[in-house]
Amino acid sequence: QVQLVESGGGLVQAGGSLRLSCAVSGVSMTIGPMGWYRQAPGKQRELVATMSTGGNRNYADSLKGRFSISRDNFKNMVYLEMNSLNVEDTAVYYCNVDARNSGYGRNFWGQGTQVTVSS
């Protein structure tokens, strides 16, 4: 059973930092790209960052320089370091494993972790 469990969200003041973690179980860490998405109230889910199995990183243009994605294949973890947070970063953040090109043929998602940035 594939499980993604996010942690590290919370309330932070504008200008602060948070580190999100995603524990991955039930699937190989090399099955495909892994990443983070977010969904703010009343908005569609959007890309934050992804990281390929080869280590290539892709970020939403608006987040480059503030957010950093990393993964630890030995610990089965994916991380998102978020700096200089602002109120527009308030959202539920979801961990993603893209297994569409595998035998699973689908994406996997965590339950999400709330990040709230206060002004």
C-alpha positions as CSV (number, residue, x, y, z in Angstrom):
1,Q,0.0,0.0,0.0
2,V,1.4,3.3,-1.1
3,Q,1.4,6.0,1.6
4,L,2.6,9.6,1.6
5,V,2.5,11.4,4.9
6,E,3.3,15.1,5.1
7,S,4.4,16.9,8.2
8,G,5.9,20.2,9.2
9,G,3.1,22.6,8.3
10,G,1.8,25.2,10.7
11,L,1.4,28.9,11.4
12,V,4.3,31.2,10.7
13,Q,4.8,34.9,10.4
14,A,5.5,36.6,7.1
15,G,9.2,36.5,6.4
16,G,9.6,33.2,8.3
17,S,10.6,29.7,7.2
18,L,9.2,26.2,7.3
19,R,10.4,22.8,6.3
20,L,7.9,20.3,5.1
21,S,8.6,16.6,5.1
22,C,6.9,13.8,3.3
23,A,7.4,10.2,4.4
24,V,7.0,7.8,1.5
25,S,6.2,4.1,2.0
26,G,5.0,1.2,-0.1
27,V,6.7,2.4,-3.3
28,S,10.2,2.7,-4.6
29,M,11.8,6.2,-4.4
30,T,13.0,5.7,-7.9
31,I,9.6,5.0,-9.4
32,G,9.3,8.5,-10.8
33,P,9.4,12.2,-10.1
34,M,8.3,13.4,-6.6
35,G,7.2,16.8,-5.6
36,W,5.0,19.2,-3.9
37,Y,1.8,21.0,-4.9
38,R,-0.4,23.4,-3.0
39,Q,-4.0,24.5,-3.0
40,A,-5.1,27.8,-1.6
41,P,-8.8,28.4,-0.7
42,G,-10.9,28.9,-3.8
43,K,-8.0,28.1,-6.1
44,Q,-6.9,25.1,-8.1
45,R,-4.0,22.9,-7.0
46,E,-0.8,24.2,-8.4
47,L,2.8,23.0,-8.8
48,V,5.3,24.1,-6.2
49,A,8.3,21.9,-7.1
50,T,9.3,18.5,-8.4
51,M,12.4,16.5,-8.5
52,S,13.2,13.8,-10.9
53,T,14.8,10.5,-10.1
54,G,18.0,11.9,-11.6
55,G,17.9,14.9,-9.3
56,N,16.7,17.5,-11.7
57,R,14.6,20.1,-9.9
58,N,11.7,22.1,-11.3
59,Y,10.0,25.0,-9.6
60,A,7.1,27.2,-10.1
61,D,8.5,30.4,-11.6
62,S,7.1,32.6,-8.8
63,L,8.8,30.4,-6.1
64,K,12.3,30.1,-7.5
65,G,14.9,31.3,-5.0
66,R,12.6,31.0,-2.0
67,F,11.7,27.3,-2.0
68,S,13.9,24.3,-2.3
69,I,13.0,20.7,-2.8
70,S,15.2,17.7,-1.8
71,R,14.9,14.0,-1.4
72,D,16.6,11.3,0.7
73,N,16.2,8.0,-1.1
74,F,17.7,6.1,1.9
75,K,15.2,7.5,4.3
76,N,12.3,7.5,1.9
77,M,11.7,11.2,2.4
78,V,11.0,14.2,0.3
79,Y,11.5,17.7,1.7
80,L,10.4,21.3,0.9
81,E,12.3,24.1,2.4
82,M,10.3,27.3,2.3
83,N,11.9,30.7,3.1
84,S,10.7,34.3,3.1
85,L,7.2,33.2,3.4
86,N,4.4,35.6,2.6
87,V,0.6,35.5,3.1
88,E,0.2,34.3,-0.5
89,D,1.9,31.1,0.4
90,T,-0.9,30.1,2.7
91,A,-2.3,26.9,1.4
92,V,-2.6,23.2,1.9
93,Y,0.6,21.6,0.7
94,Y,0.5,18.1,-0.9
95,C,3.3,15.6,-1.5
96,N,3.1,13.8,-4.8
97,V,4.7,10.8,-6.4
98,D,4.3,10.6,-10.2
99,A,4.0,6.9,-10.9
100,R,2.1,7.3,-14.2
101,N,5.0,5.7,-16.2
102,S,5.1,2.7,-14.0
103,G,2.9,-0.3,-13.5
104,Y,0.7,1.8,-11.2
105,G,-0.2,4.2,-14.0
106,R,-1.2,7.0,-11.6
107,N,-0.2,9.7,-9.3
108,F,-0.2,9.3,-5.5
109,W,-1.0,12.1,-3.1
110,G,-0.6,12.7,0.6
111,Q,-3.4,14.0,2.7
112,G,-1.8,17.5,2.8
113,T,-0.4,19.7,5.5
114,Q,-1.7,23.2,6.2
115,V,0.7,26.2,6.0
116,T,-0.7,29.5,7.2
117,V,1.4,32.7,6.9
118,S,0.3,35.6,9.0
119,S,1.0,39.2,8.2
